[in-house]
Amino acid sequence: MSIWYAFGNLVGYGVEFSINTAAGRLLTAGIYILGLILVASYTANLASELTIAKSKDIISGIDDIKNGKIPFDRIGIRVGTAGEDYYLREISGGNPNYHKLYSRDELYNSLLARRIDISFINSGTGEYVTNNIYCNLTLTGTEFEKGVFGIVTPREWLYAQDLDVNILALRESGDIENLRQKWFGVQNCPDSFEESTAIGISALSGLFLVFGVIVILSLLLFAWTKRHNIKNCLFILIHRKKSSAETEDSMKRRSSTNSEHLQNHQIESQDTVYF
């Protein structure tokens, strides 16, 4: 019945009998609190898991940003960069309605703190950072604007043509791509990084500790309300123990007396035969 009572109150079904004692009501309140917090914690954790699962890869590329799938104030742009020029030219039409960032560290911290949802970054740098440093950040979509970089040399430099030829040869042979993979394609992060939101036993240890205290208080309260009955039971047990001890002593004395009478009778019988 106790297991059925605890189960019925935890799931909110109830039981077919009522509690009339103060100790029982205190224990019932503890079970109600335990069940309420467990259900609320499970519901919140389940909602968090579903929200995270639904929010994964909410965009697939730059076209989703242009179509307004992400609120503009949730887009982080570093001020004074090529990404800012691209945003003003291709997305907002010159309207600086983005979340302004002033350093690369601020960009990463804003993403981790969920102050922004996305940002623009160089593909090589972003690949290295997400593969080795910030494992819970990811790159989404493909490259949408290729930049042009040049090597500054003196005017009419003697080796300018040789440099162009060798760079072209390195690109055609795949050496430049191999260097990019060597320095930017290294991956120290696991293939799949997911931030777990599961509730551990340690998070609920305080709840079960409080419930244990309530159970102990209920037992003490029950013992206090039944103290007269407990005292009477102890008195009866002690009296029975004394009675059994006295009975045992009486039986021992009676047995000893019978033994003495038997010995005396044997002695008298021997004396009679002797005469």
KOLROVEX-975817 format. One record per residue (C-alpha): x, y, z; residue number from 1. Coordinates in Angstrom, 3 decimals, padded with zeros to 6 digits. Example, Ala and Ser with C-alpha at 12.3 -4.5 7.8 and 13.67 -1.06 7.14 Angstrom:
<lumnus>
<lumnu u="012.300" v="-004.500" w="007.800" i="1"/>
<lumnu u="013.670" v="-001.060" w="007.140" i="2"/>
</lumnus>
This chain:
<lumnus>
<lumnu u="000.000" v="000.000" w="000.000" i="1"/>
<lumnu u="002.858" v="002.388" w="000.739" i="2"/>
<lumnu u="004.324" v="001.876" w="-002.744" i="3"/>
<lumnu u="000.903" v="002.409" w="-004.327" i="4"/>
<lumnu u="000.388" v="005.544" w="-002.230" i="5"/>
<lumnu u="003.757" v="007.042" w="-003.263" i="6"/>
<lumnu u="003.214" v="006.170" w="-006.931" i="7"/>
<lumnu u="-000.321" v="007.566" w="-007.000" i="8"/>
<lumnu u="000.761" v="010.888" w="-005.521" i="9"/>
<lumnu u="003.847" v="011.205" w="-007.739" i="10"/>
<lumnu u="001.894" v="010.778" w="-010.976" i="11"/>
<lumnu u="-001.037" v="012.847" w="-009.707" i="12"/>
<lumnu u="-003.513" v="009.963" w="-009.891" i="13"/>
<lumnu u="-004.254" v="009.858" w="-006.182" i="14"/>
<lumnu u="-005.281" v="006.932" w="-004.003" i="15"/>
<lumnu u="-008.588" v="005.621" w="-002.734" i="16"/>
<lumnu u="-007.901" v="006.378" w="000.928" i="17"/>
<lumnu u="-007.234" v="009.633" w="002.763" i="18"/>
<lumnu u="-004.497" v="010.624" w="005.184" i="19"/>
<lumnu u="-005.603" v="011.824" w="008.607" i="20"/>
<lumnu u="-002.367" v="012.070" w="010.597" i="21"/>
<lumnu u="000.012" v="015.028" w="010.653" i="22"/>
<lumnu u="002.982" v="012.815" w="009.765" i="23"/>
<lumnu u="001.139" v="011.394" w="006.770" i="24"/>
<lumnu u="000.185" v="014.854" w="005.555" i="25"/>
<lumnu u="003.779" v="016.057" w="005.884" i="26"/>
<lumnu u="004.991" v="013.054" w="003.892" i="27"/>
<lumnu u="002.276" v="013.663" w="001.286" i="28"/>
<lumnu u="003.400" v="017.284" w="000.926" i="29"/>
<lumnu u="006.981" v="016.085" w="000.402" i="30"/>
<lumnu u="005.859" v="013.635" w="-002.297" i="31"/>
<lumnu u="003.831" v="016.370" w="-004.012" i="32"/>
<lumnu u="006.844" v="018.721" w="-004.020" i="33"/>
<lumnu u="009.117" v="015.958" w="-005.338" i="34"/>
<lumnu u="006.718" v="015.034" w="-008.131" i="35"/>
<lumnu u="006.062" v="018.664" w="-009.080" i="36"/>
<lumnu u="009.747" v="019.545" w="-009.393" i="37"/>
<lumnu u="010.595" v="016.320" w="-011.245" i="38"/>
<lumnu u="007.829" v="016.872" w="-013.797" i="39"/>
<lumnu u="008.727" v="020.561" w="-014.222" i="40"/>
<lumnu u="012.436" v="019.749" w="-014.655" i="41"/>
<lumnu u="011.716" v="017.023" w="-017.195" i="42"/>
<lumnu u="009.348" v="019.292" w="-019.141" i="43"/>
<lumnu u="011.879" v="022.143" w="-019.227" i="44"/>
<lumnu u="014.692" v="019.799" w="-020.273" i="45"/>
<lumnu u="012.550" v="018.243" w="-023.011" i="46"/>
<lumnu u="011.558" v="021.680" w="-024.331" i="47"/>
<lumnu u="015.220" v="022.731" w="-024.346" i="48"/>
<lumnu u="016.252" v="019.609" w="-026.263" i="49"/>
<lumnu u="013.491" v="020.122" w="-028.835" i="50"/>
<lumnu u="014.375" v="023.809" w="-029.227" i="51"/>
<lumnu u="018.050" v="023.022" w="-029.793" i="52"/>
<lumnu u="017.192" v="020.263" w="-032.265" i="53"/>
<lumnu u="014.850" v="022.597" w="-034.148" i="54"/>
<lumnu u="017.336" v="025.465" w="-034.226" i="55"/>
<lumnu u="020.166" v="023.441" w="-035.753" i="56"/>
<lumnu u="021.198" v="024.700" w="-039.184" i="57"/>
<lumnu u="018.374" v="027.232" w="-039.372" i="58"/>
<lumnu u="020.019" v="028.675" w="-042.478" i="59"/>
<lumnu u="021.716" v="026.963" w="-045.394" i="60"/>
<lumnu u="023.571" v="029.871" w="-046.960" i="61"/>
<lumnu u="023.737" v="033.560" w="-047.779" i="62"/>
<lumnu u="020.411" v="033.458" w="-049.655" i="63"/>
<lumnu u="018.519" v="032.752" w="-046.422" i="64"/>
<lumnu u="020.069" v="035.861" w="-044.871" i="65"/>
<lumnu u="019.089" v="037.953" w="-047.882" i="66"/>
<lumnu u="015.533" v="036.629" w="-047.597" i="67"/>
<lumnu u="015.298" v="037.794" w="-043.983" i="68"/>
<lumnu u="015.275" v="034.383" w="-042.328" i="69"/>
<lumnu u="017.499" v="035.815" w="-039.581" i="70"/>
<lumnu u="016.569" v="039.120" w="-037.871" i="71"/>
<lumnu u="019.045" v="041.771" w="-038.941" i="72"/>
<lumnu u="019.858" v="042.792" w="-035.375" i="73"/>
<lumnu u="020.942" v="039.176" w="-034.723" i="74"/>
<lumnu u="023.611" v="039.353" w="-037.447" i="75"/>
<lumnu u="027.045" v="040.340" w="-036.148" i="76"/>
<lumnu u="029.302" v="042.311" w="-038.496" i="77"/>
<lumnu u="032.815" v="043.529" w="-037.733" i="78"/>
<lumnu u="033.090" v="047.237" w="-038.392" i="79"/>
<lumnu u="035.588" v="048.299" w="-041.051" i="80"/>
<lumnu u="035.908" v="044.905" w="-042.753" i="81"/>
<lumnu u="035.081" v="043.555" w="-046.194" i="82"/>
<lumnu u="032.155" v="041.720" w="-044.571" i="83"/>
<lumnu u="030.616" v="045.052" w="-043.600" i="84"/>
<lumnu u="030.979" v="046.358" w="-047.160" i="85"/>
<lumnu u="029.364" v="043.215" w="-048.551" i="86"/>
<lumnu u="026.465" v="043.412" w="-046.081" i="87"/>
<lumnu u="025.740" v="047.064" w="-046.860" i="88"/>
<lumnu u="026.025" v="046.481" w="-050.596" i="89"/>
<lumnu u="024.260" v="043.143" w="-051.081" i="90"/>
<lumnu u="021.899" v="042.657" w="-048.123" i="91"/>
<lumnu u="020.707" v="045.816" w="-046.374" i="92"/>
<lumnu u="021.038" v="048.307" w="-049.223" i="93"/>
<lumnu u="023.249" v="050.629" w="-047.199" i="94"/>
<lumnu u="021.248" v="050.409" w="-043.963" i="95"/>
<lumnu u="023.564" v="049.623" w="-040.982" i="96"/>
<lumnu u="020.915" v="047.625" w="-039.118" i="97"/>
<lumnu u="023.287" v="044.896" w="-037.944" i="98"/>
<lumnu u="024.883" v="044.166" w="-034.570" i="99"/>
<lumnu u="028.217" v="045.966" w="-034.605" i="100"/>
<lumnu u="031.350" v="044.112" w="-033.559" i="101"/>
<lumnu u="034.800" v="045.604" w="-033.125" i="102"/>
<lumnu u="037.122" v="042.628" w="-032.750" i="103"/>
<lumnu u="037.361" v="038.982" w="-033.661" i="104"/>
<lumnu u="037.258" v="037.923" w="-030.010" i="105"/>
<lumnu u="034.049" v="039.893" w="-029.541" i="106"/>
<lumnu u="032.627" v="038.045" w="-032.537" i="107"/>
<lumnu u="033.351" v="034.619" w="-031.034" i="108"/>
<lumnu u="032.172" v="035.614" w="-027.555" i="109"/>
<lumnu u="028.936" v="037.078" w="-028.916" i="110"/>
<lumnu u="028.182" v="033.846" w="-030.756" i="111"/>
<lumnu u="028.921" v="031.749" w="-027.679" i="112"/>
<lumnu u="026.821" v="034.027" w="-025.451" i="113"/>
<lumnu u="023.977" v="033.891" w="-028.030" i="114"/>
<lumnu u="023.864" v="037.667" w="-028.381" i="115"/>
<lumnu u="023.996" v="037.104" w="-032.139" i="116"/>
<lumnu u="023.061" v="034.139" w="-034.309" i="117"/>
<lumnu u="025.473" v="034.440" w="-037.238" i="118"/>
<lumnu u="028.429" v="036.447" w="-038.481" i="119"/>
<lumnu u="030.679" v="036.685" w="-041.526" i="120"/>
<lumnu u="034.248" v="035.414" w="-041.397" i="121"/>
<lumnu u="037.027" v="034.478" w="-043.782" i="122"/>
<lumnu u="036.577" v="030.855" w="-044.845" i="123"/>
<lumnu u="040.146" v="029.795" w="-044.006" i="124"/>
<lumnu u="040.109" v="031.434" w="-040.590" i="125"/>
<lumnu u="036.617" v="030.159" w="-039.851" i="126"/>
<lumnu u="037.553" v="026.614" w="-040.820" i="127"/>
<lumnu u="040.594" v="026.636" w="-038.543" i="128"/>
<lumnu u="038.752" v="028.210" w="-035.602" i="129"/>
<lumnu u="035.739" v="025.887" w="-035.747" i="130"/>
<lumnu u="037.940" v="022.807" w="-036.157" i="131"/>
<lumnu u="040.452" v="023.540" w="-033.413" i="132"/>
<lumnu u="039.386" v="026.250" w="-030.952" i="133"/>
<lumnu u="035.625" v="026.795" w="-030.758" i="134"/>
<lumnu u="034.269" v="023.306" w="-031.219" i="135"/>
<lumnu u="030.662" v="024.359" w="-030.563" i="136"/>
<lumnu u="030.651" v="026.806" w="-033.492" i="137"/>
<lumnu u="030.178" v="025.716" w="-037.086" i="138"/>
<lumnu u="030.396" v="027.025" w="-040.628" i="139"/>
<lumnu u="027.203" v="027.043" w="-042.664" i="140"/>
<lumnu u="026.813" v="027.340" w="-046.409" i="141"/>
<lumnu u="029.470" v="027.856" w="-049.056" i="142"/>
<lumnu u="031.791" v="030.725" w="-049.868" i="143"/>
<lumnu u="029.741" v="033.612" w="-051.241" i="144"/>
<lumnu u="032.372" v="036.227" w="-052.083" i="145"/>
<lumnu u="035.915" v="035.428" w="-053.085" i="146"/>
<lumnu u="038.452" v="038.094" w="-052.235" i="147"/>
<lumnu u="041.437" v="038.970" w="-054.383" i="148"/>
<lumnu u="044.814" v="039.169" w="-052.665" i="149"/>
<lumnu u="048.022" v="040.397" w="-054.238" i="150"/>
<lumnu u="051.725" v="040.378" w="-053.443" i="151"/>
<lumnu u="053.258" v="043.830" w="-053.434" i="152"/>
<lumnu u="056.546" v="044.035" w="-055.354" i="153"/>
<lumnu u="058.682" v="046.900" w="-056.625" i="154"/>
<lumnu u="057.696" v="048.394" w="-059.946" i="155"/>
<lumnu u="059.278" v="046.546" w="-062.900" i="156"/>
<lumnu u="060.690" v="043.941" w="-060.554" i="157"/>
<lumnu u="063.113" v="041.579" w="-062.273" i="158"/>
<lumnu u="061.478" v="038.384" w="-060.941" i="159"/>
<lumnu u="057.819" v="039.406" w="-061.277" i="160"/>
<lumnu u="057.116" v="037.135" w="-064.256" i="161"/>
<lumnu u="058.905" v="034.191" w="-062.640" i="162"/>
<lumnu u="056.829" v="034.696" w="-059.483" i="163"/>
<lumnu u="053.579" v="034.673" w="-061.471" i="164"/>
<lumnu u="054.596" v="031.520" w="-063.314" i="165"/>
<lumnu u="055.590" v="029.688" w="-060.140" i="166"/>
<lumnu u="052.410" v="030.675" w="-058.278" i="167"/>
<lumnu u="050.334" v="029.457" w="-061.225" i="168"/>
<lumnu u="052.300" v="026.191" w="-061.265" i="169"/>
<lumnu u="051.746" v="025.705" w="-057.533" i="170"/>
<lumnu u="048.025" v="026.273" w="-057.972" i="171"/>
<lumnu u="047.742" v="023.881" w="-060.911" i="172"/>
<lumnu u="049.749" v="021.173" w="-059.135" i="173"/>
<lumnu u="047.561" v="021.419" w="-056.030" i="174"/>
<lumnu u="050.380" v="022.486" w="-053.716" i="175"/>
<lumnu u="048.533" v="025.615" w="-052.596" i="176"/>
<lumnu u="045.479" v="023.537" w="-051.717" i="177"/>
<lumnu u="047.695" v="021.100" w="-049.822" i="178"/>
<lumnu u="049.197" v="023.980" w="-047.848" i="179"/>
<lumnu u="045.720" v="025.266" w="-047.056" i="180"/>
<lumnu u="044.695" v="021.842" w="-045.800" i="181"/>
<lumnu u="047.900" v="021.560" w="-043.778" i="182"/>
<lumnu u="047.503" v="024.853" w="-041.951" i="183"/>
<lumnu u="043.750" v="025.435" w="-041.971" i="184"/>
<lumnu u="042.277" v="021.951" w="-042.412" i="185"/>
<lumnu u="043.726" v="020.462" w="-039.214" i="186"/>
<lumnu u="040.928" v="019.237" w="-036.964" i="187"/>
<lumnu u="041.366" v="018.721" w="-033.233" i="188"/>
<lumnu u="037.679" v="018.980" w="-032.391" i="189"/>
<lumnu u="035.465" v="015.868" w="-032.524" i="190"/>
<lumnu u="033.440" v="015.289" w="-035.661" i="191"/>
<lumnu u="030.183" v="016.059" w="-033.876" i="192"/>
<lumnu u="030.071" v="018.415" w="-030.929" i="193"/>
<lumnu u="026.776" v="018.769" w="-029.111" i="194"/>
<lumnu u="026.306" v="020.704" w="-025.927" i="195"/>
<lumnu u="024.306" v="018.404" w="-023.688" i="196"/>
<lumnu u="021.417" v="019.848" w="-021.711" i="197"/>
<lumnu u="020.515" v="016.624" w="-019.927" i="198"/>
<lumnu u="019.760" v="016.813" w="-016.213" i="199"/>
<lumnu u="022.291" v="014.851" w="-014.194" i="200"/>
<lumnu u="021.923" v="013.153" w="-010.837" i="201"/>
<lumnu u="024.057" v="015.842" w="-009.210" i="202"/>
<lumnu u="021.547" v="018.508" w="-010.258" i="203"/>
<lumnu u="018.743" v="016.642" w="-008.469" i="204"/>
<lumnu u="020.738" v="015.588" w="-005.414" i="205"/>
<lumnu u="019.527" v="018.595" w="-003.418" i="206"/>
<lumnu u="015.907" v="017.748" w="-004.215" i="207"/>
<lumnu u="016.235" v="014.164" w="-002.995" i="208"/>
<lumnu u="018.143" v="015.376" w="000.071" i="209"/>
<lumnu u="015.254" v="017.677" w="000.988" i="210"/>
<lumnu u="012.796" v="014.828" w="000.441" i="211"/>
<lumnu u="014.889" v="012.595" w="002.708" i="212"/>
<lumnu u="014.779" v="015.263" w="005.431" i="213"/>
<lumnu u="010.985" v="015.465" w="005.058" i="214"/>
<lumnu u="010.711" v="011.675" w="005.414" i="215"/>
<lumnu u="012.825" v="011.740" w="008.588" i="216"/>
<lumnu u="010.729" v="014.577" w="010.018" i="217"/>
<lumnu u="007.568" v="012.617" w="009.211" i="218"/>
<lumnu u="008.904" v="009.584" w="011.068" i="219"/>
<lumnu u="009.873" v="011.717" w="014.069" i="220"/>
<lumnu u="006.464" v="013.406" w="014.071" i="221"/>
<lumnu u="004.744" v="010.025" w="013.879" i="222"/>
<lumnu u="006.845" v="008.738" w="016.781" i="223"/>
<lumnu u="005.983" v="011.841" w="018.836" i="224"/>
<lumnu u="002.239" v="011.543" w="018.254" i="225"/>
<lumnu u="002.342" v="007.829" w="019.107" i="226"/>
<lumnu u="004.725" v="008.207" w="022.035" i="227"/>
<lumnu u="002.182" v="006.904" w="024.590" i="228"/>
<lumnu u="001.482" v="003.801" w="022.533" i="229"/>
<lumnu u="005.196" v="003.270" w="021.989" i="230"/>
<lumnu u="005.806" v="003.674" w="025.731" i="231"/>
<lumnu u="003.081" v="001.140" w="026.528" i="232"/>
<lumnu u="004.457" v="-001.313" w="024.001" i="233"/>
<lumnu u="007.939" v="-000.955" w="025.457" i="234"/>
<lumnu u="006.535" v="-001.422" w="028.981" i="235"/>
<lumnu u="004.686" v="-004.567" w="027.911" i="236"/>
<lumnu u="007.800" v="-005.944" w="026.230" i="237"/>
<lumnu u="009.926" v="-005.235" w="029.297" i="238"/>
<lumnu u="007.273" v="-006.776" w="031.580" i="239"/>
<lumnu u="007.080" v="-009.866" w="029.387" i="240"/>
<lumnu u="010.833" v="-010.160" w="029.457" i="241"/>
<lumnu u="010.861" v="-009.913" w="033.252" i="242"/>
<lumnu u="008.010" v="-012.418" w="033.527" i="243"/>
<lumnu u="009.790" v="-014.864" w="031.279" i="244"/>
<lumnu u="012.976" v="-014.427" w="033.322" i="245"/>
<lumnu u="011.082" v="-015.005" w="036.584" i="246"/>
<lumnu u="009.338" v="-018.049" w="035.125" i="247"/>
<lumnu u="012.661" v="-019.431" w="033.993" i="248"/>
<lumnu u="014.167" v="-018.872" w="037.462" i="249"/>
<lumnu u="011.144" v="-020.529" w="039.095" i="250"/>
<lumnu u="011.459" v="-023.520" w="036.826" i="251"/>
<lumnu u="015.156" v="-023.767" w="037.627" i="252"/>
<lumnu u="014.459" v="-023.619" w="041.375" i="253"/>
<lumnu u="011.698" v="-026.207" w="041.061" i="254"/>
<lumnu u="013.957" v="-028.454" w="039.064" i="255"/>
<lumnu u="016.688" v="-028.053" w="041.675" i="256"/>
<lumnu u="014.221" v="-028.878" w="044.498" i="257"/>
<lumnu u="012.980" v="-031.975" w="042.699" i="258"/>
<lumnu u="016.549" v="-033.069" w="042.159" i="259"/>
<lumnu u="017.322" v="-032.705" w="045.883" i="260"/>
<lumnu u="014.207" v="-034.676" w="046.852" i="261"/>
<lumnu u="015.183" v="-037.414" w="044.469" i="262"/>
<lumnu u="018.682" v="-037.621" w="045.893" i="263"/>
<lumnu u="017.334" v="-037.745" w="049.473" i="264"/>
<lumnu u="014.918" v="-040.491" w="048.521" i="265"/>
<lumnu u="017.719" v="-042.545" w="047.010" i="266"/>
<lumnu u="019.813" v="-042.132" w="050.176" i="267"/>
<lumnu u="016.900" v="-043.251" w="052.386" i="268"/>
<lumnu u="016.352" v="-046.258" w="050.155" i="269"/>
<lumnu u="019.990" v="-047.270" w="050.515" i="270"/>
<lumnu u="019.788" v="-046.920" w="054.313" i="271"/>
<lumnu u="016.715" v="-049.116" w="054.465" i="272"/>
<lumnu u="018.364" v="-051.871" w="052.483" i="273"/>
<lumnu u="021.412" v="-051.710" w="054.734" i="274"/>
<lumnu u="019.366" v="-052.409" w="057.875" i="275"/>
</lumnus>
